[in-house]
Amino acid sequence: MTPPAVPLTQRAIVQSRYGPVRDVLALSETVPVRPPGPHEVQVEVRAAGVNPIDWQMIEGNRRLIARRRFPFTPLFDLAGVVTAVGDGVTSFRVGDRVHGDNEVDAGGTAEYVNVRSGLLAAVPAGLDFAAAAALPLAAQTALTCLDSGQVADGTHVAVIGASGGVGHLAVQTARAAGAHVVGVAGARNLDFVRSLGADEAVDRHTDDLPSRFGADSFDVVIDCVGGREQWLRAQRVLRPGGRFVTIARDEDGVVTLASAARLLSRITARKIRGAGPRGTKYVPVFLKASGSLQRRVNDLVGDGRVRAHVSRSFPLTPEGVHAALEESRAGRVTGKLVLQR
Ligand SMILES: NC(=O)c1ccc[n+]([C@@H]2O[C@H](COP(=O)([O-])OP(=O)(O)OC[C@H]3O[C@@H](n4cnc5c(N)ncnc54)[C@H](OP(=O)(O)O)[C@@H]3O)[C@@H](O)[C@H]2O)c1
């Protein structure tokens, strides 16, 4: 195939410093397009997915642990078409449709971005770019939660935050594994959670797991919400040796030396407490994105057992990026938000 003509510069929505998205993101018309380096794939971005980590990083909440160099093109999840490959890339060719979580470097708001080939997977046949961009970070996290919880056929699983980006994919992947799944969500999302295959859906405002199900009713609780309360409630429903798998922290907001120290001491204390009489295991999950994890997700997508529910799509423009990130920041998203050209 003749390689497509790729320009020397591009338009991209660029972050200039840390701060609120409307203050620090703007369109730049002159961002250089770099040729891919060794083991990199150049992708023409067609759609980008939105995750809470995007606005958290833009605001600088995590600058203590992950510093950015500016100007920076944000949005980790992306899907598009391969326009060039670097030395050593054997798994992708020009013209392939690919997607992935471009952890660290991001670039979903650019027209062209170089991605390490090990982070990419082929987009399953029949999936459009918007649906493909909605999957990587959330679906890979959901699958990592299942692995960490050792979820298998017959496992009893509760998913807290079952209507959100990670939660709605955790419900589907757990069902695909043959688990019995209870989803906890707000009233307006209970039908949605049942439509994902959950065996039961519990209203988070009027009900809770301990009063509805009682002791020893779950092998695994997957927490996609965070806060100390989730951990305390989970201990009242997990069977001895059960696993509390969490992707969220107790405290939101800026990571400081003090909050990082509190987090570490809490994780240690909970792991020790977990070794106590009931042997409840506290299992924090931090995604390590990869193309191979995405391919495992895609096997389930290809079978029709898992799909991202895109509740809203925005144009990949400065206004669209601002609006999508603000909607994510409000914390009420059902499924996923995407941006597309
Ligand atoms: N550790 C990791 O590797 C990792 C990876 C991905 C995400 N995360 C973190 O995990 C969290 C969830 O991510 P996400 O993408 O799933 O977020 P999200 O899509 O923004 O989640 C929003 C959903 O959460 C629901 N929700 C909020 N509070 C709830 C509660 N108390 N009980 C039940 N449902 C509740 C909301 O429902 P209502 O509208 O009804 O309130 C909404 O549907 C974020 O903090 C994110 O930063 C961590």
The ligand as an SDF file (V2000), in Angstrom:
LIG
                    3D

 48 52  0  0  0  0  0  0  0  0999 V2000
   -6.8570    2.2410   39.4170 N   0  0  0  0  0  0  0  0  0  0  0  0
   -7.0080    2.2860   38.1030 C   0  0  0  0  0  0  0  0  0  0  0  0
   -6.1850    1.7250   37.3470 O   0  0  0  0  0  0  0  0  0  0  0  0
   -8.2060    3.0140   37.5330 C   0  0  0  0  0  0  0  0  0  0  0  0
   -8.5990    2.7990   36.2000 C   0  0  0  0  0  0  0  0  0  0  0  0
   -9.7460    3.4230   35.7280 C   0  0  0  0  0  0  0  0  0  0  0  0
  -10.4580    4.2780   36.5570 C   0  0  0  0  0  0  0  0  0  0  0  0
  -10.0160    4.5080   37.8290 N   0  0  0  0  0  0  0  0  0  0  0  0
  -10.7850    5.3770   38.7630 C   0  0  0  0  0  0  0  0  0  0  0  0
  -11.9770    4.6470   39.0800 O   0  0  0  0  0  0  0  0  0  0  0  0
  -13.0720    5.5470   39.2470 C   0  0  0  0  0  0  0  0  0  0  0  0
  -14.2210    5.1440   38.3310 C   0  0  0  0  0  0  0  0  0  0  0  0
  -13.8410    5.3140   36.9760 O   0  0  0  0  0  0  0  0  0  0  0  0
  -14.9600    5.3050   35.8340 P   0  0  0  0  0  0  0  0  0  0  0  0
  -14.3020    5.5680   34.5390 O   0  0  0  0  0  0  0  0  0  0  0  0
  -15.8080    4.0940   35.9750 O   0  0  0  0  0  0  0  0  0  0  0  0
  -15.8020    6.5960   36.3060 O   0  0  0  0  0  0  0  0  0  0  0  0
  -17.1550    7.1960   35.7280 P   0  0  0  0  0  0  0  0  0  0  0  0
  -17.5360    6.5490   34.4570 O   0  0  0  0  0  0  0  0  0  0  0  0
  -17.0280    8.6770   35.7470 O   0  0  0  0  0  0  0  0  0  0  0  0
  -18.2270    6.7870   36.8620 O   0  0  0  0  0  0  0  0  0  0  0  0
  -19.4360    7.4740   36.9090 C   0  0  0  0  0  0  0  0  0  0  0  0
  -20.5120    6.5450   37.4080 C   0  0  0  0  0  0  0  0  0  0  0  0
  -20.3040    6.2540   38.7960 O   0  0  0  0  0  0  0  0  0  0  0  0
  -21.5850    6.1480   39.4080 C   0  0  0  0  0  0  0  0  0  0  0  0
  -21.4790    6.3890   40.8530 N   0  0  0  0  0  0  0  0  0  0  0  0
  -20.9880    7.4810   41.4640 C   0  0  0  0  0  0  0  0  0  0  0  0
  -21.0380    7.3170   42.8010 N   0  0  0  0  0  0  0  0  0  0  0  0
  -21.5850    6.0940   43.0340 C   0  0  0  0  0  0  0  0  0  0  0  0
  -21.8950    5.3350   44.2050 C   0  0  0  0  0  0  0  0  0  0  0  0
  -21.6650    5.8260   45.4280 N   0  0  0  0  0  0  0  0  0  0  0  0
  -22.4260    4.0980   44.0520 N   0  0  0  0  0  0  0  0  0  0  0  0
  -22.6680    3.5830   42.8370 C   0  0  0  0  0  0  0  0  0  0  0  0
  -22.4020    4.2580   41.6860 N   0  0  0  0  0  0  0  0  0  0  0  0
  -21.8550    5.5020   41.7780 C   0  0  0  0  0  0  0  0  0  0  0  0
  -22.3920    7.2170   38.7100 C   0  0  0  0  0  0  0  0  0  0  0  0
  -23.7480    6.9020   38.8200 O   0  0  0  0  0  0  0  0  0  0  0  0
  -24.8360    8.0190   39.2670 P   0  0  0  0  0  0  0  0  0  0  0  0
  -24.9630    8.9110   38.0920 O   0  0  0  0  0  0  0  0  0  0  0  0
  -26.0360    7.2270   39.6040 O   0  0  0  0  0  0  0  0  0  0  0  0
  -24.2300    8.7460   40.4510 O   0  0  0  0  0  0  0  0  0  0  0  0
  -21.8870    7.1430   37.2660 C   0  0  0  0  0  0  0  0  0  0  0  0
  -22.6790    6.2770   36.4550 O   0  0  0  0  0  0  0  0  0  0  0  0
  -12.5000    6.9450   38.9980 C   0  0  0  0  0  0  0  0  0  0  0  0
  -12.1210    7.4930   40.2510 O   0  0  0  0  0  0  0  0  0  0  0  0
  -11.2540    6.6790   38.1610 C   0  0  0  0  0  0  0  0  0  0  0  0
  -10.2860    7.6930   38.2960 O   0  0  0  0  0  0  0  0  0  0  0  0
   -8.9070    3.8900   38.3340 C   0  0  0  0  0  0  0  0  0  0  0  0
  1  2  1  0
  2  3  2  0
  2  4  1  0
  4  5  1  0
  4 48  2  0
  5  6  2  0
  6  7  1  0
  7  8  2  0
  8  9  1  0
  8 48  1  0
  9 10  1  0
  9 46  1  0
 10 11  1  0
 11 12  1  0
 11 44  1  0
 12 13  1  0
 13 14  1  0
 14 15  2  0
 14 16  1  0
 14 17  1  0
 17 18  1  0
 18 19  2  0
 18 20  1  0
 18 21  1  0
 21 22  1  0
 22 23  1  0
 23 24  1  0
 23 42  1  0
 24 25  1  0
 25 26  1  0
 25 36  1  0
 26 27  1  0
 26 35  1  0
 27 28  2  0
 28 29  1  0
 29 30  1  0
 29 35  2  0
 30 31  1  0
 30 32  2  0
 32 33  1  0
 33 34  2  0
 34 35  1  0
 36 37  1  0
 36 42  1  0
 37 38  1  0
 38 39  2  0
 38 40  1  0
 38 41  1  0
 42 43  1  0
 44 45  1  0
 44 46  1  0
 46 47  1  0
M  CHG  2   8   1  16  -1
M  END
$$$$
